[in-house]
Amino acid sequence: MKFFRTIGFKITLWYATSVLLIVVILGIYLYYRLYYVLNKEMCAILLDEGEDILQHFTETNLNLDALKTEIEKEVSVGKFFKISALLYDIENNSIITSVNSIEFPLKTFEKAINNAKNGNETFDTAKPKDSTDSFLLLTIPVFQDNSPKYVLQMATSLKPSYKTLKNFRDDIIVIMPGIVIITIIGGWFIAKKSLDPVGYITNAAKTITAYNLHTRLKPAHTGSELEELTDTINLMLDRLEDAFRKIIQFTSDVSHELRTPLAALKAGIEVMLAKQRTPEEYCELLENNLIEHEKIINMINDLLVLLKTDAAKQEFYDVDLKKMLCELYTAFQVITETKKIDCTISKMENITIDGDQKLLYRLFSNLLDNAIKYTSPGGNICISLKDLENEVIVSIRDSGIGISENDHNKIFDRFFRVDASRSRDTGGVGLGLSICKNIADLHKGKIEVKSTIGKGSAFLVTLPKSHFNR
């Protein structure tokens, strides 16, 4: 049944079982503790009575008649329990017996005699002949001339003690079910009261869908783990809402960006089909369509790179940054010379980091490509690599048009363009810098920009160093 799998039932069962176990253990402990205390008290009483008799016996110079009178006196008074007393000689011959004396098995006497010869009193439990009751037996040696001459045995029934123990045990057995029932009721009430917020959280969470992600759970204000759980779920909903918003915005942006080149392709085809044209006109229209097609392909490739950087952890290998930047400089040298831009690369040390070779190359090529696009002929670009204690900084500086300070944080957003018309002229769709940031984040690094309108820009990429340098 579902009820038996609920947390409330499990908590109540655990609570009741724990209390029952504690009560049982405590009951057993108290039972044996009471047994020990009763036995100790009875031993003390017997020993006290025996010492009184022996003291009187000693004071009368071992006068047996006086001793018999004293024994009868002590036995008849019986401070707490009925006591019987016997006096034997060392050969087990009865010398004096009280009016209610009890005869015990010989083996008990032999054990006591052996202890008496060593000057020790003996406590023992024994059953008299023809009796089912147990008795506590005290055997005390009586010395004359430093050697045991007599043995005094005193006994009292353990029946009152056993009766007390039985009453205690019966009380525990009667009380235990009541304690368990009260524990179950109290445990269920406490569990239900404690888990009520869970029911609220469950019901509230069921109502949250993609259409009302703005809804938040009401804070519990209990100071318990449930309040922390509520806060955590609300934080998760914040992240989900932000992710959904970005997905919707991303889908809208992609649709918008694809609409323009697709519309241009469609328009070009319609123009070609509208009437008969010369081969030169067809070639011009096809070239325009090819340009729009390339824009779509580039956008799709950029989106695939973003998807890769958004995915799970990448496998990193050793990357020689100096070699990579030199190859990048060589690859773009023809373009910079054609555009008459002075592109230089500073002196670098050999530095190896852990990373993805292709993604890092894409990062730096995007930055260098942007620098070339937005730097006028006659301008300059500088590539540098700086080695710090625990990280490296790759810097790409240009003397281009610069970026407004208000846009410094926005330029890394997807599809953001400082000047949409200018970006279209350069073939950009606003994904390049977003890709750069994702790649830097993937490598546990960061990218930042320092730029002033009309004075150029500097993009600084900070990456953690590898576990070894070369």
Buried (B, 14 or more C-beta within 10 A) or exposed (E): EEEEEBEBBEBBBEBBEEBBEEBEEEBEEEBEEBBEEBBEEBBEBBBEBBEEBBEBBEEBEBEEEBBBBBBBEBBEEBEEBEBBBBBBEBEEEEBBBBEEBBBBEEEBBEBBBEBBEEEEBBBBEBBBEEEEEBBBBBBBBBBEEEEBEBBBBBBBBBBBBBEEBEEBBEEBEEEBEEBBEEBBEBBBEBBBEBBBBBEBBEEBEEEBEEEEBEBBBEEBEEEEEBBEBBBEBBEEBEEEBEEEEEEEEBEEBBEEBBEBBBEBBEBBEEBBEEEEBEEEEEEEBBEBBEBBBEBBEBBEEBBEBBEBBEEEEBEBEEBBBBEBBBBBBEEBEEBBEEBEBEBEBEEBEEBBBBBBEEBBBBBBBBBBBBBBBBBEEEBBBBBBBBBEEEBBBBBBBBBBBBBEEEBBEEBBBBBBBBEEEEBBEEEBBBBBBBBBBBBBBBBEBEBBBBBEEEEBBBBBBBBBBBEEEE
